[in-house]
Amino acid sequence: MTDTLTKLTAKDFTSNQEPKWCAGCGDHAVLQQLKSAMADLALKTEEVVVVSGIGCSSRLPYYVATYGIHGIHGRALPVASGLKAARPELSVWVATGDGDALSIGGNHYIHTIRRNPDLNVLLLNNEIYGLTKGQYSPTSKIGQRTVTSPNGVVDYPMNTVALTLGAGGTFVARVMDRDGKFMREIFKRAAEHRGTSLVEIYQNCPIFNDGAFTAFTDRERKADTTIYLEHGKPLIFGKESDKGIKLDGFTPVVVDLNDPKVSRDDLWIHDENDFIKANMLSRFFDDPDAEGDYLPRPFGIFYAEDRFTYEDALTAQVEKAQEDGEGTLESLLTGKSTWTIK
């Protein structure tokens, strides 16, 4: 048991298992920041459970000194939901990937999001199937050549943030594996949220999809291709912080802040609680390598909403049934209508 008088550190959340990820894999950074976030949150190791499915990211439960469940492909969320319903006092985290969550687990993903159990979902998106050696995934880019798309992917890639908002997500965020400090702060915000928190993590796979996010990590380019969302702050980006985003009606446009005709007072102010604008931000999904103009890719918290959780509603329903004398097996089997057969 954890000594409640001792403040834990990331080391206390480190298991005795050596991570079996490739050198340079973004999973290493995610693991380190997760352990640090858990320590910052003053969580107790015995009150945390990490649940996963199948994939490189799903090895994560082995590497944290907490309880863990390594499930089957695509089924991490039903397992985590059941655990949270039975033990609502636990801090439950889900480690999953773009293939695990959005392909075979896609239906579970949608319904978990709408039900809103109090889970912290870390979706590591490397736009490829890594563990099974390089097949294209639901988030792979059009034209990407893989072992299962030798002539290039023809599927349109799934937009994780847009999907999550559409399913009724109450906390939706995106981070980059290289942004350690920023990632840790978002993990903490996600844990403090009551409900299902989704943090999509752009995570590099150096073996099968190296450089998938170069447009957002390259030192010379990232200032012009990314924008960091801060609640109550205007949308400003660029190497010299000289670009902004304003709304022209319902159309977001990039403006030059050096233009005397442009006022900073006209810029879009980010509001984490604005569902309509969060959906608009989710559509900032252009490929910076494509020809023509594009909007920068947002990172940070798109949307946060207070809404009742599944386990709270379930517990309240059970308690009411017990108060009404309906909380017994006999009353359940009897039901509302009975017949006496003579």
N, C-alpha and C positions, 0 to 999 in steps of 0.2 A: 504493500500500500504506500501511496505517496505521503511523505511527511508534509502536513498542511502548513507547518511553520517555515518550511524551506522553499524559497522561490526557485522554480525549476528553470533550467536553461535548455537550449536546443540539444545539448549533449544528453540530457535526461530522456529525450524522446528518440534517441538513436539506438536501434536494436543491435544485436551482435551479428547480424547478417551483412555481408559485404554486397553492395548493390551490383547487380549483374547487368548493367546497361553499358552500351558502347561508350568509349571515350568520346567526349564532345557532345553526347546526347543531352538535350535540354531537360530531360527528366531529373538529372542530378541537381540542377538549380531549383527545380520545383520542390524536390524533396527537402533541400536545405531550408528554403524559405517557409515551407509548411511547418517544419519542426520549430523554427524560430517563432512563427506566428502562434503556434500552440503554447510555447513558453510565455510569450508576451501576454497571451490571453489568460494566463494563470490556470490553465486546464490541468487536471490530474490525469496521469497516464491511464489509471484504471477506469476512468470515466469517459474515455475516448474509444471509438471503434472506427476503423477504416475498412470500407467495403470496396471490392473491385470485381471486375468481370474478367475478361481475357484480353491480353495485349501487353505491349511493353510497359505502358503506364500502369497496368493492373498488377505489376509486381510490387507496387509501392507499399502495400500492407506489411510485407516482410521486413521493411527497412525502418519502420517506426516502432518504438517500444510501447505499443498500446495493444488493445485487442484488435483483431483483424479477421476479415473473412475474404478469402480468394474464391469468388464464385465462378459461374460459367458464363460463356460468351453472351453479352448483351443483357444479363439478368442481374446486374449489380443493384439497380434501382428498386426492383421489387423486394429484394432481400433487405436493403437498407430501409425501405418504407415499412416493412413488417417489423423490423427491429425497433424502429422509432415508435411505432404504435404500441408495441409491448413494453418498451423501456424508454418513455419520453424524456427521462432525466439525462440520458446519455447524449454526448456530443458525437454525432454521426457524420462521417465524411465519406464521400464516394470518389474514388480515383477511376477515371474512365478515359477512353480515347474516342477519336472521331469515328472509327469503325465500330468499336464496341457499343457506343451510345447511339449513334445516328444511323447505323445500318441494321444489323440484326437486333439491336436494342431500341430501334427508333420508336416503335409503338409504346414501349414502356417509358421512354423518355418523355413523349408528349403527355401522357396521362399522369406521370409523376409531377410534371411542371404544373398542370392544371389543378391537381389535388393539393399541392403546396404543403407537403410534410416538411418538418424542420430539418432539412438535410443540407449539407454543404457539398455541392457537386463541383469537382475540379475536372474539367473536360480538356485533356491535353490533345490539341489538334496539330498533327504534323502532316496532314494532307496525304497520308499514305498508310497502308498496312505494313507496319515494321516487323512485328513478331513473326508473321507468316511470309516474310521475305519480298515485300515490295509490290503488292497488288494495289490498284488504285482504290481510293476510298470515296465516300460521299462528298468529301470536301476537296478532292483533287481538282486542279485547274484544267480547264478545257485545253486540249492539245498535249497534255502531259503524257509522255511515253513511259509506260510501266510494263511489267511482265504480263499483265492482263489487258493492256491497251498498247500493243506494240506500234500501232499507227496513230496513237494519240487518243486521249479521253474525249468522248463526244457528249458526255453527261454535263449538264450545267451544275456547278458546285453548290452544295447546300450552304446557306447562310445561317450559321448557328444562332446568332443573336436575333435575327428576324424570326426564325422558327420559335425560339424560346418566348419572345414577346407575344407572338401569335397564339401560343399555347396557354398564355395567361401567366407568364413568369412574374414573380414579385421582386426578384433581385437579379439583375443581368449585368455582367461585367466582362471585360476582355483585357488581358495583359499579355506581355511578351516575356518569354523565358529569360531573356537577358536583362530585364529590368528588375533586378532582385529586390531592392528596397521598395519599389512601387508595388511589385507583386505581393510582398509580405503585407503591406498596408491594406491591399484589396482583400487578401485572405482574412484579415482581421475584421474588416467591415462585413464580409460575407458571413463570418461566424457569429457576429453580433446581430445579424438579421434574423428575425423570427419568420421562418418559412423556407422554401427551397431557394437557395442561392446558387446561381450558376456563374462560374468563372471560367470562361473560355481562355485557354492558354495556348498561344502560338508557340509551338515547341519544335525545334529543329531536329530532324533525323539525319545525322551525318552520313549514314550508309545508303539509304534508299531514296532520300529526297533532300539532299544537302542544299542549303541556300534557298529553301522555299520562301523564306521571309526576308531575303536580302534587301528587298525594296524598303523594308521597315526597320532594318537594323544597320544598314550601311552608313558609316559616319558622315559621308558626304551627301547622302540623300534623305535620311530619315526625318530631318527637320521639316522637309517639304512634303513628305508622304504620310506623316502621322500627325495626329492631333490628340492631346490629352484632355480629357473631360474633367472639369472641376466645377462642383456645384456652386452656382452663383457667379461664375466667372465667364467672360466672353470667350467665344471660340476663336483663338488666335494661334497661329503656327508660323513656321518658316524659320530659316537660319537666323534672321535678324528680328524675329517676331513681327514681321512686316506684312503678314497676310492674315486675313480674317474671313469669317463666314457670316453672311447676312441672308435674310430671307427676302426673296423677290416674290411677293405673294406667298405661295406655298413651295417655291423652288429655292433650294439653298444654292448660293453662288459664292465663289471666292472673290474677295476684293483686295485691292492693294492699299495698305494703310498709309503708304507714302503719297497717295493721291489726295490732294487738298479737298477734293469733292467728297471724300469718304470720311465719315465721322465714326469714331469708336462707339459712340452712343447708339449707333444703328446696328451694331453687331448682335448676333444671336447669343443670348445669355443661357448657359446650360442650367437646366432644372432637372434634377434626378427624379422628380415626382411628376413630370410631364410625359404622359404615355404617348401622346401624338408625336411629340418631337423625338422621343426615344425611338419610335418606329422610323422616323425620317433618318435619324442618325444610323440606324441599323442598315440602311440602304446606301450608306457611304461605302460601297463594296466594289468600287471600280478597281481594275488592275492597273497599278502605276506604270507597268511596262507596256500597256496598250497605247495605241496612237490617240492623239487628241487630249482634251482636258479631262481631269479627274478630280474627285474630291479626296482629301486625305483620309486615311483609315483611322477611326476613333479607337482610343484605348482609355479604360477607366470604367466608371459605373454609368451605364446607360439609363438604368431605371431602378427605382426602389419604391416598394409599396407595402404598407401595413395591411395584412389581410389574415384572417383566421387560418390556422394550420389544420391539416387533416386530423392529426392526433388529438388536438384540442376539441374539435367538433365530435370526434368519435368518443372521447372520454365523457364529454358532456351528455351525449346521447345515452351512454351506458348508465351514467349516474341518474339520469331522469327516469330511465326504465326501472331502475332499482327502487327509486322513490315511489313510483307508481305501482310497485308490486309486480312488475313485469320482468324482473331480472333473474328469474329462475328458469331452469331447464323445463320444468313442467309447463310454465306459462308460455314459453317459447314454442313447445310442441303443440300446445292446445290452440294457440293462435287466437284470432278475434272471433272466429265463428266455429261452433261445434255442433255436431249432430249426435243424438242418442239413438242407436239402432236397437229395436226390440225384436 
